[in-house]
Amino acid sequence: MYTLLLVLLVFIQLLLLFALFFLVTMMATALFGVPWVPTRDRIGKKMFELAELKSGETVVDFGCGDGSLLLTAVKKFGAAKGIGYEIHPGIRWIGLLRARIAGVSDKIDLQGGNFFKVELPKADVVATYLFPETQAKLEPLLKKYYPSGTRVVSRTFRYPSLLLIKTSEAHGEKLYLYKLP
Ligand SMILES: C[S@@+](CC[C@H](N)C(=O)[O-])C[C@H]1O[C@@H](n2cnc3c(N)ncnc32)[C@H](O)[C@@H]1O
């Protein structure tokens, strides 16, 4: 009985330590970069309607959080692949778990690390929800690596010089669709 209590206490302590680590790293990410704010289905759907996402296409989310946008793309629009990059390991694990629970692990590829340091993957649609300064830094890379006509859809924040095709609104937030030159 005493041993069981001890094991339980150690388990609770480990859990608290993990939660603390998660919170501290999340605060650091928010302070020095872009905080994690997931795009749930109702806004994600509007974004992909705006981008006219078709079944079989590939979506890339730079700064994918828990993969919310990619899950919407795969589950609701039949995207063949959703590729995301997330700098916070804990948030990425949540995304991997969500993809597994939804039964779409084979279609969701969540990579860890900084997306400014990776080779950009192929995409039909790029989806982002980042701060304007981060999108401004990403913009030249998108122009350099993606073919003309690639669609870029953004929640709330604009890209500085991409060709704006259409805008839309979802629950009071602006959504922007661009096409790469
Ligand atoms: C506002 S959240 C959006 C999450 C997701 N795109 C969505 O709409 O549900 C932005 C995410 O980008 C991540 N992030 C910011 N800069 C990053 C970078 N350079 N590399 C990888 N992830 C980054 C943050 O950790 C955060 O989880």
The ligand as an ORCA input file, in Angstrom:
! r2SCAN-3c Opt
* xyz 0 1
  C      -0.657     31.141    -34.390
  S      -0.037     29.451    -34.308
  C      -0.853     28.743    -35.718
  C      -0.906     27.229    -35.697
  C      -1.559     26.613    -36.931
  N      -0.974     27.098    -38.146
  C      -3.033     26.851    -36.939
  O      -3.457     27.787    -37.641
  O      -3.757     26.110    -36.241
  C       1.651     29.660    -34.898
  C       2.543     28.467    -34.607
  O       3.751     28.625    -35.359
  C       4.838     28.110    -34.609
  N       6.049     28.730    -35.149
  C       6.348     30.056    -35.156
  N       7.533     30.281    -35.770
  C       7.983     29.056    -36.174
  C       9.161     28.622    -36.870
  N      10.072     29.501    -37.287
  N       9.296     27.304    -37.133
  C       8.343     26.408    -36.730
  N       7.228     26.767    -36.051
  C       7.039     28.066    -35.776
  C       4.481     28.499    -33.161
  O       5.142     27.683    -32.230
  C       2.964     28.314    -33.152
  O       2.599     27.035    -32.707
*
